[in-house]
């Protein structure tokens, strides 16, 4: 994990000579406590927020009594003003003016009466620590301070704008749910709850980031997941010491088992149904407030070859599609390396007519095969990146037209052969079939190309052995990365190379170590006998 940062005072700048905070002989607990004087509390809060223009301090009188002063503190833009006016200000300023209410109030503490009777808000909390009050305000809540009371009431009136629930662009399906996560943590958790309506779905919360205090939640199914895995995830999250968490990618890089490896050992998804399916297998999902990407652990390599649509379609076609993904992975990794090896070291391995055709296309090309493939691969990646980063209408035109124009011009200028263009195009298309390994395939392909340019077919074999040894050493939260292929587990193979029918998938993956390995007891369906 990262080196621990020097601890700075909470919610403020490092102490300077002109710092007007309480002297050091006072304990931190006393400094952070609210006082019974409203003016003092407001002065401290205004100092902590350093005069930010979006922090609103709304002072008023409770029930038109000049002796009962109060104040609401909230952040403009994070609070739903209509809800705050109707459920907080109106009851306190107007309803408290009724005589019969005052007679009832004389029998109660004012703060307790407001919390239990006066304000119709769905969530009310009481805090006496200044840090808790500031935390609540920064998260979009409304704080109520009353004179003569050393506690604050926190009301839930969040109302900031958010993106609607739409289909994720990166995980589109023909058959299956279209809804995806968005940037609001509460909505994401509710989407998961809709998929798993079970009291054993446990969601734990942490605040990570010494500056951002980002809300992070992890979810699991009690009675299914291995408790050792839960403790490990909780421990790794609690060990994170960084000033800010802005996206789930921060969490991924700080909890993964092999941070130096190019292979991801933490999965991610934008779809609630995929996350629910992984939780049902004994995995853990991690949510980060402000991002639609949820993380899943443990993550295995075979998950990159699976799709949620495989489980919604009939098993026969799903198996064929899975084989196509495996073939696409092999093409994306090995086609350029095979071309370089055959062209440079083993031309006798291809039939004579094809060899003559390749020789004609190679005639006049001043560069060796490795340089050709590397240059065209770089151009392809540049066009792909430009198509992703530019506005969508322009990006599509750049990626398609640019590829055609550059490929045709390079071929006519005798910079690269037509064969190389075909191989690079097939490689690029094949890599699009497995988007979850989009950042792994180009690096692995370059690694194999380098071995092929040095030793030919023997180099490809050596490079493949190095990759395989590395993959067998990887672990994802203690689970072998190549499971159930290595170590082999025939019971779990029915959902790897093939997609078995749903009625045959009655056990969870055994290597995940789930406490309850029985998923169901369905049998092969058949018509009821008369």
VMD Tcl script that draws the C-alpha trace (Angstrom):
set ca {
  {0.00 0.00 0.00}
  {1.00 3.62 -0.27}
  {3.34 5.22 2.20}
  {1.33 6.81 5.00}
  {0.85 10.53 4.59}
  {1.63 12.89 7.41}
  {-1.64 13.39 9.29}
  {-3.01 16.90 8.88}
  {-5.75 18.60 10.90}
  {-9.19 17.53 9.72}
  {-11.17 19.85 7.43}
  {-8.63 22.64 7.32}
  {-5.27 23.75 6.07}
  {-2.01 22.89 7.84}
  {-1.53 24.98 10.93}
  {0.25 28.30 10.33}
  {1.46 31.11 12.53}
  {-1.85 32.94 12.12}
  {-3.94 29.89 12.90}
  {-6.71 30.93 15.29}
  {-7.75 27.44 16.35}
  {-7.86 26.53 20.05}
  {-4.51 26.19 21.84}
  {-2.70 22.87 21.84}
  {-3.27 22.20 25.55}
  {-6.96 21.51 24.84}
  {-7.79 17.95 23.91}
  {-8.94 17.21 20.37}
  {-12.24 15.94 21.70}
  {-13.01 19.23 23.40}
  {-12.03 21.23 20.30}
  {-14.30 19.20 18.01}
  {-17.36 19.36 20.26}
  {-20.26 21.72 19.68}
  {-20.94 24.31 22.38}
  {-24.28 25.51 23.73}
  {-23.80 28.95 22.15}
  {-25.19 29.22 18.62}
  {-23.00 32.18 17.72}
  {-19.86 30.28 18.71}
  {-20.85 27.21 16.70}
  {-21.63 29.32 13.62}
  {-18.32 31.16 13.92}
  {-16.38 27.89 14.09}
  {-18.25 26.43 11.09}
  {-17.70 29.57 9.01}
  {-14.02 29.41 9.84}
  {-13.80 25.73 8.91}
  {-15.48 26.31 5.55}
  {-13.15 29.25 4.89}
  {-15.88 31.53 3.54}
  {-16.98 29.23 0.69}
  {-19.73 30.96 -1.29}
  {-21.83 27.82 -1.74}
  {-22.18 27.19 2.02}
  {-25.49 28.66 3.18}
  {-26.08 29.73 6.80}
  {-29.82 30.37 7.20}
  {-30.52 31.91 10.60}
  {-34.11 32.25 11.87}
  {-36.30 32.28 14.99}
  {-38.19 29.21 16.11}
  {-41.95 29.92 16.36}
  {-41.48 33.71 16.20}
  {-39.88 33.61 19.66}
  {-36.98 36.11 19.71}
  {-35.28 34.07 22.43}
  {-35.17 30.83 20.42}
  {-32.56 31.31 17.69}
  {-31.66 28.59 15.19}
  {-29.70 28.14 11.98}
  {-29.69 25.78 9.03}
  {-26.36 25.02 7.35}
  {-26.25 23.33 3.96}
  {-24.50 23.41 0.59}
  {-26.35 25.12 -2.24}
  {-26.86 22.68 -5.11}
  {-26.62 19.53 -3.01}
  {-29.91 20.10 -1.17}
  {-33.43 19.96 -2.53}
  {-34.70 23.40 -1.58}
  {-38.41 22.56 -1.88}
  {-38.08 19.61 0.47}
  {-36.06 21.61 2.99}
  {-38.55 24.50 3.01}
  {-41.58 22.23 3.37}
  {-40.27 19.72 5.91}
  {-37.88 21.80 8.03}
  {-38.32 25.57 7.80}
  {-42.11 25.65 7.59}
  {-42.74 23.44 10.66}
  {-40.17 25.29 12.76}
  {-41.14 28.84 11.79}
  {-44.92 28.64 11.33}
  {-46.28 25.51 13.01}
  {-44.42 26.35 16.21}
  {-46.39 29.59 16.48}
  {-49.55 27.71 17.51}
  {-50.41 27.98 21.21}
  {-51.49 24.34 21.63}
  {-48.15 23.20 20.27}
  {-46.29 25.30 22.82}
  {-48.30 23.77 25.64}
  {-47.23 20.32 24.48}
  {-43.68 21.51 23.96}
  {-43.34 22.59 27.61}
  {-43.35 18.92 28.54}
  {-40.42 18.03 26.24}
  {-36.90 19.08 25.45}
  {-36.98 21.36 22.37}
  {-34.34 19.42 20.45}
  {-35.98 16.08 21.23}
  {-39.40 17.45 20.32}
  {-38.18 18.67 16.93}
  {-36.52 15.35 16.22}
  {-39.43 13.14 17.31}
  {-42.55 15.20 16.56}
  {-42.10 18.41 14.63}
  {-40.11 17.73 11.46}
  {-41.49 15.17 8.96}
  {-38.17 14.00 7.54}
  {-37.38 10.42 6.61}
  {-33.96 10.38 8.31}
  {-32.91 12.45 11.32}
  {-29.64 12.04 13.23}
  {-28.21 13.85 16.23}
  {-24.48 14.65 16.51}
  {-22.48 16.54 19.09}
  {-19.07 16.24 17.39}
  {-18.15 19.06 15.01}
  {-16.44 16.62 12.64}
  {-19.63 14.58 12.22}
  {-21.67 17.71 11.53}
  {-19.22 18.92 8.88}
  {-19.13 15.46 7.29}
  {-22.92 15.41 7.06}
  {-23.09 18.88 5.50}
  {-20.47 17.97 2.89}
  {-22.49 14.89 1.90}
  {-25.55 16.99 1.05}
  {-27.47 16.94 4.33}
  {-28.96 19.87 6.26}
  {-27.69 20.65 9.78}
  {-29.94 22.36 12.32}
  {-28.26 24.20 15.22}
  {-30.27 25.56 18.15}
  {-29.16 28.09 20.72}
  {-28.60 26.62 24.21}
  {-28.03 23.10 22.81}
  {-24.66 21.46 22.21}
  {-26.01 18.98 19.64}
  {-27.07 19.34 16.00}
  {-29.85 17.61 14.11}
  {-28.96 16.31 10.66}
  {-31.79 16.01 8.11}
  {-31.60 14.05 4.86}
  {-32.64 16.46 2.08}
  {-30.25 15.52 -0.72}
  {-31.41 16.77 -4.10}
  {-28.46 17.11 -6.45}
  {-28.88 16.21 -10.11}
  {-27.81 12.81 -11.43}
  {-27.67 10.84 -14.66}
  {-30.66 8.70 -15.49}
  {-30.55 4.91 -15.48}
  {-29.59 3.93 -19.03}
  {-28.05 0.95 -20.82}
  {-24.25 0.82 -20.43}
  {-22.51 1.53 -23.72}
  {-19.65 -0.84 -22.89}
  {-21.81 -3.88 -22.03}
  {-24.64 -3.88 -24.54}
  {-26.62 -7.11 -25.00}
  {-29.28 -8.42 -27.38}
  {-31.16 -10.25 -24.66}
  {-31.14 -9.24 -21.01}
  {-31.72 -6.24 -18.73}
  {-30.88 -2.85 -20.21}
  {-30.43 -0.91 -16.96}
  {-27.00 0.03 -15.71}
  {-25.39 1.72 -12.74}
  {-24.94 5.49 -12.64}
  {-22.89 7.89 -10.53}
  {-25.22 7.92 -7.48}
  {-24.33 5.32 -4.88}
  {-27.84 5.09 -3.43}
  {-29.36 4.28 -6.81}
  {-26.70 1.65 -7.50}
  {-27.36 -0.08 -4.20}
  {-31.10 -0.02 -4.85}
  {-30.59 -1.61 -8.28}
  {-28.67 -4.43 -6.63}
  {-31.36 -4.83 -3.97}
  {-33.96 -5.21 -6.71}
  {-32.01 -8.12 -8.14}
  {-31.39 -9.86 -4.79}
  {-34.34 -9.37 -2.45}
  {-32.81 -11.24 0.45}
  {-32.02 -10.16 4.01}
  {-28.65 -11.92 3.74}
  {-27.44 -9.35 1.22}
  {-25.10 -7.36 3.46}
  {-23.73 -3.94 2.49}
  {-20.92 -2.42 4.57}
  {-19.74 1.18 4.25}
  {-16.40 2.94 4.64}
  {-15.18 6.48 4.00}
  {-11.85 6.50 2.15}
  {-9.60 9.38 1.20}
  {-8.24 11.77 3.81}
  {-9.42 14.75 1.72}
  {-12.33 13.50 -0.38}
  {-13.90 11.21 2.28}
  {-15.46 9.19 -0.53}
  {-18.16 6.72 0.43}
  {-17.18 3.16 -0.50}
  {-19.46 0.16 0.04}
  {-18.87 -3.55 -0.45}
  {-21.69 -6.07 -0.77}
  {-21.80 -9.83 -0.24}
  {-24.27 -12.62 0.44}
  {-24.03 -13.88 4.01}
  {-24.16 -17.66 4.13}
  {-22.76 -17.94 0.60}
  {-19.50 -16.00 0.61}
  {-16.47 -17.24 2.53}
  {-16.02 -15.12 5.66}
  {-12.24 -15.17 5.18}
  {-12.75 -13.38 1.86}
  {-14.96 -10.77 3.53}
  {-12.33 -10.12 6.19}
  {-9.60 -9.86 3.56}
  {-11.55 -7.33 1.47}
  {-12.42 -5.28 4.56}
  {-8.79 -5.31 5.70}
  {-7.43 -4.23 2.31}
  {-9.92 -1.38 2.05}
  {-9.17 -0.16 5.56}
  {-5.43 -0.13 4.81}
  {-5.88 2.38 1.98}
  {-4.21 5.66 2.92}
  {-4.51 8.26 0.17}
  {-5.81 11.81 0.01}
  {-8.52 11.18 -2.59}
  {-10.65 8.45 -4.18}
  {-12.26 9.80 -7.36}
  {-13.16 6.57 -9.16}
  {-13.23 2.83 -8.57}
  {-9.98 2.53 -10.53}
  {-8.19 3.99 -7.49}
  {-9.58 1.19 -5.33}
  {-8.71 -1.44 -7.94}
  {-5.05 -0.43 -8.05}
  {-4.77 -0.27 -4.26}
  {-6.22 -3.70 -3.42}
  {-5.13 -5.96 -6.31}
  {-2.82 -8.90 -5.68}
  {-0.35 -8.26 -8.51}
  {0.03 -4.49 -9.09}
  {2.99 -5.01 -11.45}
  {1.20 -7.49 -13.73}
  {-0.54 -6.37 -16.92}
  {-3.41 -8.76 -16.19}
  {-6.29 -7.43 -14.07}
  {-7.03 -9.36 -10.89}
  {-10.07 -7.22 -10.01}
  {-13.14 -7.34 -12.24}
  {-15.52 -4.50 -13.06}
  {-19.03 -4.13 -14.44}
  {-21.75 -1.52 -15.00}
  {-24.69 -3.94 -14.92}
  {-26.64 -4.92 -11.81}
  {-27.53 -8.38 -13.17}
  {-23.87 -9.26 -13.74}
  {-22.92 -8.12 -10.25}
  {-25.84 -10.03 -8.72}
  {-24.77 -13.19 -10.56}
  {-21.22 -12.85 -9.24}
  {-22.47 -12.34 -5.68}
  {-24.56 -15.49 -6.02}
  {-21.35 -17.36 -6.87}
  {-19.66 -16.21 -3.66}
  {-17.87 -13.08 -4.84}
  {-17.87 -9.57 -3.35}
  {-18.91 -6.36 -5.10}
  {-17.36 -2.95 -4.33}
  {-19.18 0.34 -5.01}
  {-17.64 3.80 -5.07}
  {-19.78 6.92 -4.88}
  {-19.50 9.01 -8.03}
  {-18.83 6.26 -10.58}
  {-21.00 3.71 -12.41}
  {-18.23 1.09 -12.39}
  {-18.56 -1.54 -9.65}
  {-15.66 -3.87 -8.81}
  {-15.86 -7.62 -8.22}
  {-13.41 -9.91 -6.43}
  {-12.05 -12.50 -6.87}
  {-11.65 -12.11 -10.64}
  {-10.58 -15.02 -12.87}
  {-9.31 -15.00 -16.44}
  {-12.18 -17.17 -17.70}
  {-14.64 -14.40 -16.76}
  {-13.31 -12.37 -19.70}
  {-14.63 -15.08 -22.04}
  {-18.12 -15.04 -20.50}
  {-21.05 -12.74 -21.10}
  {-24.29 -12.22 -19.21}
  {-26.16 -13.07 -22.39}
  {-24.73 -16.60 -22.29}
  {-26.97 -17.36 -19.31}
  {-30.12 -15.89 -20.88}
  {-29.83 -17.77 -24.20}
  {-30.01 -21.45 -25.02}
  {-26.77 -23.28 -24.14}
  {-25.89 -24.57 -27.61}
  {-25.51 -21.23 -29.35}
  {-23.95 -19.74 -26.19}
  {-21.28 -22.46 -26.33}
  {-20.50 -21.68 -29.97}
  {-20.23 -17.96 -29.21}
  {-17.89 -18.77 -26.33}
  {-15.69 -20.77 -28.69}
  {-15.66 -17.76 -31.02}
  {-14.41 -15.60 -28.15}
  {-11.62 -18.09 -27.42}
  {-10.68 -18.15 -31.12}
  {-10.73 -14.33 -31.22}
  {-8.40 -14.21 -28.22}
  {-5.97 -16.57 -29.97}
  {-6.14 -14.55 -33.21}
  {-5.63 -11.24 -31.41}
  {-2.55 -12.57 -29.61}
  {-0.85 -14.76 -32.19}
  {-1.68 -13.61 -35.76}
  {0.95 -10.83 -35.98}
  {3.58 -12.99 -34.25}
  {2.88 -15.90 -36.61}
  {3.19 -13.63 -39.64}
  {6.54 -12.29 -38.45}
  {7.87 -15.76 -37.65}
  {6.80 -17.29 -40.98}
  {7.91 -14.31 -43.05}
  {11.33 -14.02 -41.38}
  {12.25 -17.57 -40.35}
  {9.89 -20.25 -41.69}
  {8.67 -19.45 -45.22}
  {8.74 -23.18 -46.02}
  {5.76 -23.75 -43.68}
  {3.24 -22.14 -46.06}
  {2.05 -23.50 -49.41}
  {3.95 -22.37 -52.49}
  {1.07 -20.41 -54.13}
  {0.49 -18.47 -50.92}
  {4.23 -17.93 -50.52}
  {4.45 -16.49 -54.04}
  {1.51 -14.18 -53.36}
  {3.07 -12.95 -50.13}
  {6.44 -12.47 -51.85}
  {4.82 -10.32 -54.56}
  {3.10 -8.14 -51.96}
  {6.39 -7.86 -50.06}
  {8.32 -6.78 -53.18}
  {9.64 -3.26 -52.88}
  {8.92 -2.95 -49.13}
  {12.05 -1.51 -47.43}
  {11.18 -2.61 -43.88}
  {11.38 -6.02 -42.20}
  {8.19 -7.80 -41.18}
  {8.43 -6.76 -37.53}
  {8.65 -3.06 -38.38}
  {5.69 -3.36 -40.77}
  {3.44 -5.06 -38.25}
  {4.54 -2.80 -35.39}
  {3.95 0.40 -37.39}
  {0.52 -0.67 -38.64}
  {-0.42 -1.82 -35.15}
  {0.53 1.56 -33.74}
  {-1.50 3.35 -36.41}
  {-4.49 1.12 -35.66}
  {-4.26 1.88 -31.93}
  {-3.93 5.62 -32.63}
  {-7.05 5.57 -34.80}
  {-8.93 3.56 -32.19}
  {-7.95 5.97 -29.44}
  {-8.91 8.96 -31.59}
  {-12.30 7.38 -32.31}
  {-12.92 6.88 -28.58}
  {-11.79 10.33 -27.38}
  {-13.32 12.53 -30.07}
  {-17.05 13.39 -30.23}
  {-18.98 10.31 -31.32}
  {-20.03 11.43 -34.86}
  {-16.52 12.66 -35.66}
  {-14.83 9.76 -33.92}
  {-16.62 7.14 -36.01}
  {-15.64 8.92 -39.22}
  {-12.02 9.23 -38.13}
  {-11.69 5.58 -37.12}
  {-13.31 4.15 -40.26}
  {-12.28 6.59 -43.01}
  {-8.86 7.15 -41.48}
  {-8.14 3.43 -41.44}
  {-9.18 2.97 -45.07}
  {-7.27 6.00 -46.32}
  {-4.07 5.35 -44.40}
  {-4.07 1.63 -45.24}
  {-4.59 2.27 -48.94}
  {-2.01 5.06 -49.06}
  {0.61 3.02 -47.18}
  {0.11 0.08 -49.53}
  {0.44 2.19 -52.69}
  {3.53 3.92 -51.31}
  {5.20 0.51 -50.73}
  {5.58 1.18 -47.03}
  {3.66 -1.92 -45.95}
  {2.31 -4.94 -47.81}
  {-1.35 -5.76 -48.32}
  {-0.86 -8.95 -46.30}
  {0.21 -6.98 -43.23}
  {-2.85 -4.73 -43.52}
  {-5.11 -7.80 -43.61}
  {-3.41 -9.39 -40.61}
  {-3.52 -6.18 -38.56}
  {-7.18 -5.59 -39.43}
  {-8.15 -9.15 -38.43}
  {-6.17 -8.77 -35.21}
  {-7.90 -5.51 -34.33}
  {-11.38 -6.85 -35.03}
  {-10.67 -9.98 -32.98}
  {-9.52 -7.89 -30.01}
  {-12.86 -6.02 -30.00}
  {-14.66 -9.29 -29.22}
  {-13.14 -9.31 -25.70}
  {-13.37 -5.70 -24.45}
  {-12.55 -6.61 -20.86}
  {-9.00 -7.51 -21.96}
  {-8.65 -4.46 -24.19}
  {-5.57 -3.16 -22.36}
  {-3.97 -6.59 -21.92}
  {-4.11 -7.92 -25.50}
  {-1.97 -5.17 -27.18}
  {0.82 -5.55 -24.62}
  {0.80 -9.35 -24.76}
  {0.72 -9.22 -28.55}
  {3.75 -6.91 -28.64}
  {5.56 -9.25 -26.25}
  {4.95 -12.25 -28.53}
  {5.87 -10.25 -31.65}
  {9.24 -9.38 -30.12}
  {9.97 -13.03 -29.34}
  {8.88 -14.03 -32.87}
  {11.21 -11.46 -34.46}
  {14.14 -12.88 -32.49}
  {13.63 -16.65 -32.61}
  {10.71 -17.36 -34.94}
  {8.33 -20.15 -33.92}
  {10.62 -21.14 -31.09}
  {10.37 -17.58 -29.80}
  {6.57 -17.71 -29.89}
  {6.72 -20.93 -27.88}
  {9.09 -19.39 -25.35}
  {7.00 -16.23 -25.01}
  {3.85 -18.32 -24.55}
  {5.55 -20.32 -21.81}
  {6.59 -17.13 -20.02}
  {3.01 -15.79 -20.16}
  {1.57 -19.10 -18.98}
  {4.01 -19.36 -16.05}
  {3.15 -15.79 -15.07}
  {-0.59 -16.52 -15.25}
  {-0.27 -19.65 -13.12}
  {1.50 -17.64 -10.43}
  {-1.18 -14.95 -10.26}
  {-3.76 -14.97 -7.49}
  {-6.91 -12.92 -7.02}
  {-7.63 -12.71 -3.30}
  {-6.10 -16.13 -2.84}
  {-7.86 -17.82 -5.77}
  {-5.67 -19.08 -8.68}
  {-6.11 -16.74 -11.66}
  {-6.42 -19.60 -14.19}
  {-8.97 -21.57 -12.14}
  {-10.65 -23.89 -12.95}
  {-8.19 -24.64 -15.80}
  {-5.11 -24.59 -13.58}
  {-5.47 -26.10 -11.08}
  {-7.94 -28.27 -12.92}
  {-11.42 -28.82 -11.55}
  {-13.66 -30.82 -13.87}
  {-16.78 -29.94 -11.88}
  {-16.38 -26.27 -12.84}
  {-15.54 -26.89 -16.50}
  {-19.21 -27.04 -17.40}
  {-19.22 -23.23 -17.40}
  {-15.83 -22.54 -18.99}
  {-15.20 -24.14 -22.38}
  {-18.90 -24.91 -22.78}
  {-22.07 -23.42 -21.35}
  {-24.04 -26.17 -19.69}
  {-27.84 -25.86 -19.42}
  {-29.08 -23.87 -16.44}
  {-30.67 -26.95 -14.87}
  {-27.22 -28.62 -14.82}
  {-25.45 -25.74 -13.03}
  {-26.41 -26.78 -9.52}
  {-23.11 -25.99 -7.78}
  {-21.14 -22.82 -7.33}
  {-17.47 -22.61 -8.43}
  {-15.70 -24.70 -5.81}
  {-12.38 -22.85 -5.94}
  {-14.07 -19.65 -4.75}
  {-14.42 -21.35 -1.38}
  {-18.07 -20.45 -0.87}
  {-19.56 -21.81 2.34}
  {-22.69 -23.01 0.58}
  {-21.70 -24.68 -2.69}
  {-25.22 -25.80 -3.62}
  {-26.88 -23.41 -6.04}
  {-29.99 -25.46 -6.71}
  {-31.40 -28.93 -7.07}
  {-33.13 -28.65 -10.40}
  {-33.17 -31.67 -12.66}
  {-33.53 -32.08 -16.37}
  {-37.00 -30.77 -17.25}
  {-39.47 -33.09 -18.93}
  {-43.24 -33.15 -19.53}
  {-45.31 -34.45 -16.67}
  {-46.28 -38.07 -17.24}
  {-50.00 -38.73 -17.45}
}
mol new
graphics top color blue
foreach p $ca { graphics top sphere $p radius 0.5 }
foreach p [lrange $ca 0 end-1] q [lrange $ca 1 end] { graphics top cylinder $p $q radius 0.2 }
display resetview
